Each structure stands twice: as C-alpha cells, then as structure tokens.
Amino acid sequence: MTVFAVALANHALWSHTGLPLLLTPIGASALLLFSKPDDPSARFWPVVGGVAISALAGVVAARLMTPFWACPSAALLALTTMWALRCLHPAGIAVALTAVVGGPAIRAEGFAFLWRPVIVDWLIVYAMFALFRRLASRFNDSPMVMARQREVGA
C-alpha cells in the first residue's frame, strides 16, 4: 500500500520528467518502518533526514567525480554525515548510490533530486507509517483485543 502511494504520487507529480516511478530504497525503508517500528533508525529524523542527507552526498559526489570514485565517496560521505547528525538510516546509502548511478534523468535533476523525488517520497512513506500506527493503536485498545490479551495472560 505504501509503495503504491509513492508510485501514484510520483506518477502524478513528475511523470513528465523521466524520473523513475520508484526509487528502490523505498522498499527497504517501508520494510524497516513496518517490521521494526521501535528501531532507532525508524524514527522521523533518521528516515527523512537520513535519506535527504544521503541524496545530497550522492549529488555532490556525482558532480565532482567520475562514477568510479563517486560511488564509494558518496557512500562514505552519506554514512559519516548521517552518523554525525544522528540520523542513520540503512536505505540512505542506497539513495546516495542512486544519485550517482541512477541514470541520466536522476543526474539531470542535480540538487532538485533532494526534494524531487527523495524528500517527497520519504515523507509519503513516513505519513503512511504514521497513519498505520494510529489505526493499529485504535484496534489494540479495543475491548475485543484487551479481552483476548487477558485470556492469554499477556
């Protein structure tokens, strides 16, 4: 559902730009958020900040170096910056590498790649996650769920 929402938004917002419908790290972020919601890297700042910082690192490396040097440089710059700013997110490195080797449409975006599609996509992912958590918490507080928890001794 989350990946579909991102794809739908990307198609509606910038299908005319030649950007891919989805960036593959979206799947990794969604998996982390929905399967390990209490993990420190599944908080808002690591998810959105981590990928934005990584996108910036990738764009800078791609503009300054050949892909051979830009790939490891983007990964190193993304990792150290995320660590320094306390926003480590596993998909961040993949976003940095996407900025370097993602193809001509992504390279043509330059620094616009930060918000189009990166920040917008990850804001959608996080909003879907927050909505899911809110809906799930309502079901967890229902009398039926509470009665079931008493039955099993939880």
WORA-V428573 format. One record per backbone hydrogen bond with DSSP energy under -0.5 kcal/mol. CO is the residue of the C=O (numbers start at 0). NH is the residue of the N-H. If there is no record, write none. Layout:
co	nh
CO	NH
CO	NH
This chain:
co	nh
0	4
1	5
2	6
3	7
4	8
5	9
6	10
7	11
8	12
9	13
10	14
13	16
13	18
14	17
21	23
22	25
23	26
23	27
24	28
25	29
26	30
27	31
28	32
29	33
30	34
31	35
35	38
38	41
39	42
42	46
43	47
43	48
44	48
44	49
45	49
46	50
47	51
48	52
49	53
50	54
51	55
52	56
53	57
54	58
55	59
56	60
57	61
58	62
59	63
60	64
65	68
65	69
66	70
67	71
68	72
69	73
70	74
71	75
72	76
73	77
74	78
75	79
76	80
77	81
78	82
79	83
80	84
81	86
82	85
88	91
89	92
89	93
90	94
91	95
92	96
93	97
94	98
95	99
96	100
97	101
102	106
103	107
104	108
105	109
106	109
108	111
109	112
110	113
111	114
111	115
112	117
113	118
114	116
114	119
116	120
117	121
118	122
119	123
120	124
121	125
122	126
123	127
124	128
125	129
126	130
127	131
128	132
129	133
130	134
131	135
132	136
133	137
134	138
135	139
136	140
138	141
141	145
142	146
143	147
144	148
145	149
146	150
147	151
148	152
148	153
